[in-house]
Amino acid sequence: MADRPPSPAAPPEPPAPAVILIEPQLAMNIGTTARAMLNCGLADLRLVRPKPKWPNEMAKRASSGAEAVLEAASLFDSAEAAIADLNRVFATSGRHRKMVKRIFTPREAAQTLRAEAAAGIRAGILFGPERTGLENDEMALADAAIHVPLNPHFASLNLAQAVLLIGYEWFQAGVDAKPLRLEHGDSPLASKDDLVNFFTHLERELDECGFLRLPDKRPGMVRNIRNIFQRADLTRQEVRTLHGIVTELVTKRKIRQ
C-alpha cells in the first residue's frame, strides 16, 4: 500500500504586533498588560525605561500566569530603539493632537495590521505612561494613531484595558467567523412534519375556543402564529411539550365547563 502524501501544513500565522510600553509606572500594570496580551495571542512586549525595577515579582503575580510574556520582554532606553526593527508603528492616544495623522479605530487598525502582517510587514503599537499618555515627540514616530471611541464624557482606560481592547480586535480579525448555531442538546430539531402536526393541533383548539372566530382574519392570524413558532427553532422534545401544554389547557377548560 502506497504511503499517503503528507497533509498540507497550515499557513503560518502572521507575526503579531509588538506592544511597546513607554515609561510604564506600575509593576502591576505591566503584569496585567502581559495577561491581556496573552489572552489575545500577543507575546512581544517591549518596555521603554520602565519605572519599576526589572524583572519584577509584583508584575509576575499580576500577570496571572502570563509569566512567559514578561520573561521574554525586551528593555530599551528610547522609543526609537524599541521600534527600530519595525516597518509600521501605531500610537495610541485618548486625546486629539494637533498633528496631521491618520486616525484608526481598534477594529480598523487590526484589519490593517493583519493585512500588512500577511505581507511580511512588522508592526508595533505604542502605549504611553498611565498618567500622561504619549508625548508629542513619541506620537510623531508613528505612522498612524489609534483612538478608541468611547463615552465622550468619560473615556478613561487603564493601560491593560487599552491593550486588551486593541489586542482583542487583532485576535478577532484573524478568527474565521462561525455561523450562528443552535445548541439543542440530545433532542434533534423538529421536522416540518412535527411542526405541521402541532399547528394542526393548536389551530383546531383555537377554533374550538373561539380565538379564530373571525373568518376574514383567520388566515392572517394563522400565518402569524405559525411564524412565531417557526422562528423559535424548536426541537422535537419542545414540540411534544407544546402538544402537552395545549392538551392540558383544553382538559382544564372542559372540566370547568
Steps between C-alpha positions, in 0.01 A plus 500: 500500500646833396575752767256784520637841407554720802216731590559857391633712782282782628617841382720668758337755726603853401727667755301672772575865576735592780355676804728785601450662839667838542608565861238278668467617857360204694618139504141382543401673176782328313384166635135553409611620156686172450186315602291696247760436231507125549118489493522642149796304365751783541842415640749774398511739796748788487561728799653845457652636823258322737474665842489175701816298546515223240439207517223551752322250723187715534462515122532122490224454758274747320545315171294206631695238309635711212856486635634387162414840352683677783803273484538567128447876534770725351632815669590817308637843584293684240188467289718531189699193604185303585353547152822481298427160345134577418352614170174639634417667830164599645475736797213492746349820631185609677559860399482668164844643414575789268663266254414390149467128560263226396270393783381139525255329730637180659300292253626691198856486630475124560379435148783711359756329723378155397518583131848650529628219722399251233726694264793475742473850647606512865295731720481634852258696715618775733337555839593794718539540878186442705455860616602703198491283190748539216695820447462675165855404400409135554177543307705641213684166473178324400350455155147529637306527826243275660212668680246291691148641454347505848268715707622855420422605857711222652750324278757408764673164449775343703801359318390135496150595384641691204729209408214252534264702279751524218630147551148361491432664164831361368404151614146519363624626164678166459213279611275346237150603595282199565133506405246525777398155618247374747620268776202264538641232728383143451178586317527561124331791333134443424415399146250701300260207540534531879419870475205460264348237731536741791352787298203283410450411867534858619280651230227241557483598866516871420204451268319308772551767766402783265838673469490464120135586474526774234509329157652799316784535752564131562753438216722792606480405868594141422801613295614731782471223759690256280775754438547549875577130545702473177742765630554305822706212348307253711635155583284188486488491879383860511224426247386207716496734799286751307258222405475417871438862596216535249347169613513601867342839429219334309447240773470766771259699286277199446504419874386855583220472246 
